[in-house]
């Protein structure tokens, strides 16, 4: 215990990446590219076995230079990007994307040798605390655990704090369909290339299993705690027309938060919470719709800061900490609670039907194969999951 009290930083490591770019193009200039600028990873190790790690990322964008199936003209090639020095519309006006973005970042001094890095895209911190540090952990920002747990019993605490600023998606149905097709072809090529390697690996596994000696390992009695907090500043998805990339609708989600807190060991409990934040669906300002009717769905002004929030818990101890009247919580193994805040809905007939048609054909139609496989896997998982107790769901 004395060594824990005098725990010191005995190793520090820092690595930086100025720019990472991936180009996938054919001989006729058709393809896609991705860029990640300014990445810094740092790590500190302490004498008691604890560690502290941090990852900061600056800017990111994916550029689509694929030909559409219908050979329609494209006005916006930025498929996915973080907050850039200028708006995506400004880069689209000149049809010069990556060179212009890199030039703007150069003017900001991002590529200078003395640049200290930026968390403009993401800032992720991971701390691993052991022994005395784990017992003293309070985690004012990260915990929020409904179960008032005594950390004196915990031998290890893992705390993850992730902050993401802004992420933008420019969705064009025709372009996304082409992109998914190209992705499928690339994955098929990868599977073909690795097939021989997989067969060789399977042969090695069979050979090594003949000489493998089975040993009994006693289960660990240590109690570990993990606290994860992820925050997102703004997520914006622009639903654009297939023929000219004209923005039709916009989905915005700001100030969202997700957290997962768990304790493993003899007293296993976990709690997952989320806040959707200020979520809204609005039409573009290119049409004749009045300004007051453009927000189709969103929060009632001044009512709340989150449209939807929820909790999902597993474990007797954490479930007992909730105040639910007229229910026998002693038989419950899972607990879920959802709260929907007052929201504002504007129904303009033509606007709503245009949105439904776009969501059906432009989004779900594009992702039909992915959605079908995901739904099948989810249904199989629910059907095969064991239920040894009652599950309680509360919606307000």
N, C-alpha and C positions, 0 to 999 in steps of 0.2 A: 504494500500500500504506500510505503514511503516513496518508491520509485514512481508511482502514479502522481504523487503530489508535485514532484519535480520534473514532470514530463516536459520535454523540450523538442523543438523542431530540429531534427538532425539531418534532414535531406529535403532539398527544395529543387524542383525541376519545372522549367517553363519552355514550351515550344510554340512557335508561331508559324502560320502559313499565310502568306500575303494573298495568294490567289490560286484557286483550283478550278480548272475548266475541263469539260468533257465535250468533245465534238463527235457527232455521229452523222456523217454525210455520205451521200452517193456521189458518183462521178458527175452527175448533172446538177449538183448543188442542192439536192433535196435532203432534208434531215432535220436534226434538232441539236440543241446545245444547252448546256447547263453551266452556271458559274457560281462560285462561292468565294467571297472576298473577305479577308481579314478574320482569321481564326486563331485564337490563342488558348492554349491548354496549359494549366499550371497545377502542380501537385505538391503537397507538403506531407512528409511522413514524420511522426513523433516517436519518441523513445518507448512509449507504452503500447505501440501498435496502432494508435489512432492515425487517421489521415484526413486531409482536406483537399478536395479537388474542385477545379473551376474550369468551365468551358464558356468562352465568349465568341459569338459569331456576328459578323457585321452585316453583310449584304448578300442576297441570293436571288437568282432569277433563272427561269427556264424559257428558252426562245424556241418557238415552233416555226420551222421552215418547210414543213411538209405540204405536199399538194393535197387539196381537198378532193374528195371523190367526185364532186360535181364541177370541179375546176372553177369555182367562184372566186372573185377577187377578195383578198384579205386586207383589212385595215388595222388589225391589232395582232401582233405576233408574240407578245409577252403572255405566255400561258399561265405562269405562276411566278410571283415575285414578292419580295419584302418591300419595305419602304425605301424607295430609291431617291437619289438627289432631285429628280424631277418626276412629274407624273407620267404614267404609262401613255397617256394621250399625247404628251409632248414628244416622246420618243417615236410614237407611231406616225406623227405628222411628217417626219423626214425619212421614215423607214430605215433609220440607222439606229440600231439598238445597242448591242454589246459595245462597239467602239465608242459610242457616245456616252454610255454609262461609265465605262472605264475612264474615259477622259474626264468626266465630272468628278469621279472619285479621286483621280490623280490631283485635280485642283484642290480637293479637300485635304491633301497630304496623306492619304491612306497608304500609299506605297513608299513613303519616306522611311529610311532606316530607323529613325527615332520615334515612329508612330507607336503609341502605347496600346492600340487595339480599341475595339468598340463592341458593345453588346447591343448594337442597333437592331439585330435580328433576334438574338437569344442570349440569355445569361443564365447558365445552369451551375449550381453549386451542390456538391455532394460531400457530406461529412460523415466519416465513420468513427464513432466514439466508443471506446472500450473502458472497462473497469471503472475507475473513479469518475472519469469524465461522463460516462454513461449514466451513472447514478445521480450526477449533479445536473443532468440535462433538463431544461425546462421548455425550450422551444416555443417562445411566446407566439411567434408568427406561424409556426408549422403545425403545432399539435392540434388544438381544437378537438381533442379526443373526448367524447362524451364520458368514457370510462375514466374516472380519476385514478390513474394507475400510479403505484409507488415505484419510481424508477430505481429505488435502492435494490430491487430484486433483479434488475436488468443487467446483463453482462455485456450487451452490445446494442448501440443505437445507430441506425442509419437515417440520416436526414437529407432529403433532396428538396432543393428549392429552385424551381425553374420559372423563368420569366421570359415570355415571348411578346414581342412588341406588335408588329403588324404583318399580316399575310393577306395577299390579294390573289384572286383567281379570276381570269377572264375566260368565261365559258362560252365556246362556240360549238354547237352540236356537231357540225360537219367536221370541224378540226379535231374535236375530242374523239370522234369516232375513228378518224384516221390515226390519231395518236395511239389509241388503244389497240388498233389492228397492228401497228408497227411494234408496239410493246409485245403483243402476243407472238409475232414472228421472231422477235429477238429472243424471247424466252424459249421458244421451240428450238432455235439454233443453239442456244446454250445447253439445253437438255441433250441434244444430239452430240455436242462436243464433249460432254461429261459422261456420256453413257459408258464408254470404255473404262474411264477412271472409276466409275461406280462399281462396275463388275470386278475390277481389280481389287478395290477396297473390300468388297464382300468376300472375296477369296481370302484376303488377309485376315479378316475377322474370324472366318471359320477356322483358319489355321491357328490363330492365337487362342481361340476358345478351347482348343484341345489341351493346351498347356496352362490354362488359367486355373489358379488355386482359389477356391472360395473360402473366404474368411468371415467370421461373424463380427459385426461391428455393433457395439452397444449404442443405443440411441442416446443422443445428447440431451442433457437436462438443462442446458443453458436457455435463458429466456432472452430473445432478441426482439427489439422494437424497431419499426420502420415508419417514418413519417415523410410523406411526399406531398408537395404543394406545387401546382402548376398554374400560372396565371397567363392569360392572353389579353393583350391590349385591344387589338381590333382585328377581326376577320371579315373580309369583304369579298363577296362573290358577285361578279357582274355577269348577268345572263344576256348574252349578245345574240343578235340575229345571225343566221348562217350565211346569208348572202353578202352583207356588208359590214359585219361586226358592230352594227349600231346597238348601243345598250338599250335593252328593253325593260329589264327589272334588275333590282339590286338587293341582295341579302346582306345584312350587316349584323355582326355580333360583337359587342364591345364589353370590356371589363368582365370577362368570364373567368371562372376559377374551378379547379378540380383538385381534390385532395384525397389521399388514401392513407389511413393510419391503421397499423396492425401490430399485434403482439403475438409472437409465436412461441411455442413451448408448452408447458403444462397448462397454462391459462391462455389458450389461443383465442384471440378476438380480433376482429377487423371492422373497419368502418370506412365507407366510401361516400363522399359528398361531392356535389357539383352545384354550381350556379351558372345559369345560362347568360346572365347579364342583360344588357339592353339589346334585345333581338328585335329586328324590324325587317319587314319586306316592303319595298317601295318601288313605284314605277319610275321610269326615267323622266327627265325634264324636257325630252324632245317632242313629246306629244302635246295634245290640247287639254290634258287633265289639269284642273285647278290645283294650285300648290297645296291647299288644305286636304285634298283627296288623294295625294300621291302616296302617303304612307298607308299601305293596305293593312298591315298588321304590325302592332307594336305595343309598348307599354302605355298605359294611361299616364299622361304627363303629371309628374309629382306624386305618383302612387307608390312606386317602389323602384329599386335599382336593378332588379333581376326579374325577368319574365317567368322563369321556371327554376326551381331549386329542388334538390332531392337528396335523400340519404339511403344508404343500403348497408345493413350491418349483419354480421355473422358472429355468433358467440353469445352464451348466456349472460356473461357479465356486462357486456356493453348493451345488450337488449334490456336488461333490468334497469339500466340507468335512464331509460326513456319513460316519460310520464304518459301512459296510455290508460284511460279509465275503462272499467268494466270488461277488462280482458285478462285472461290468465296467461301471463308472459312466461310462466315457468315451463310451458310446453313448446315455446317458440324457439326455433334454431336460427331463423332469419327474420329480419325486420326491414321494411322499406317505407319511406315516407316521401311524398311529393307535394309540393306547394306551388300552385299556379297563381300568379299575381294578376290584378285587374289589367285587362288589355283592351286595346282599341282596334276595332275592325271596320274597314270601310269597304262597302260592296258597290262597286261600279260594274255592272253586268259584263260589258265587253272586256273590261280590264281583268276581271276574275277569270273569265273563260279563256282569255289569252294566256294567263299565267298557268292555268290548269293544263292547257294544251302544250305549253312549253315544257312544263314539268314532266308530262307524260311522254311526249315524243323527244324533246330535246335533252332531257336529263336521264330519265329512267330508260328510255329507248336506247340511248347511247351506252348505258351501263347495264343492259338487261342480262348479259351473260354473267357479269360479276355479281349482280344482285341476286340472281338465281342460285349461284353456287354458295354465296354467303348465307342466304336464307335456309338452304338445305342443311348446311353445317350447323347453323344455330338451332334449327328444329331437332336435329339428331342429338345435339348436346343436351337440350332440355329434356328430351324423351329418355335419354340414358342416365341422367343425373339422379343419384340416390336421394331419397327423402326420408329422413329418420325423425322428423318432427314437423310441427306446423310452421307455416310461413305467413307472416303478418304484413299486410300492405295498407297504408293509410294515405289517402289523397285528399287534399284540402284546397 
